[in-house]
Amino acid sequence: MRRSLERAVVGRPIADVRLLRREVVAMPDDPPGGFSRARTERPGPIRRVPKQDLLAGQRIERVSRHGKQLALVSDAGRVLNVHLGMTGQFLCSGAGQRLAQADHVHVVWRLGDGGRLAFRDPRRFGGIWTCRDEADLLSRRWGMLGPDAATIRASDLAAGLRGSRRAIKAALLDQRVIAGVGNIYADEALFRARILPQRPGGSLTGAEVAALCRAIRAILRDAIEAGGSTLRDYRDAEGRAGGYQDRHSVYGRGGQGCRVCSGMLESAVIGQRTTVWCPACQR
Ligand SMILES: [Zn+2]
């Protein structure tokens, strides 16, 4: 998503922005989770979001990422932090073209060349956090996250797991321990590293942590090269589906044959998520 967004928007000036649903945006002094995620709180008067906070009149200089979150950084140093949640996506269109989809579009940026960029999110678990600058992004948002999964070192993962008694599968899903691993890639990495997902995180040996770390990085690299995994509706900013879903070894394959040993894959709920593993390959 980061790569496609960078290709689609970097360098294009933003002429104007339209915010169609205020709750998808959280400003620095809004409730911590933003309005849509704080229905039980009384947020007080809802302030308008100034257009320049949404990068109007600026140019996107780069798109960065930490874990599952994106940051659009403007030439004025302002930052939009985006979490796509479950169904969030970006749509892009060229001059004179319509957006591929018009429903559930919450923010539309009109680009100087006549094209459009839109943030769409049917289920609205995602959101946009406006940040004054990158220091604000780090202090309010990214400072809470663990090391990025695509580049994490074994020593950092070992530190995050030290003394942990919960299942390694649950620990891998905790974005404070390691940022960027979700249910699919946690199962795939544990299979590749031959580690049983129920093992307490703190019980892994140094060699096992190192193997798991290598597996996580390799799987994410391969999945990113393949454009990600499209199970239902994931598309990148240029509208392309991923190709990695056809290469899953265990995810979504409970009850089917292991691709390594032909034994039957098992599944159970661990850390509130369906987990699939091979009882013969992962001991
Ligand atoms: Zn097997």
Residues whose N, C-alpha, C, O or C-beta is under 5 A from the ligand:
A	BS01	ZN	C258 V260 C261 S262 G263 C278 A280 C281
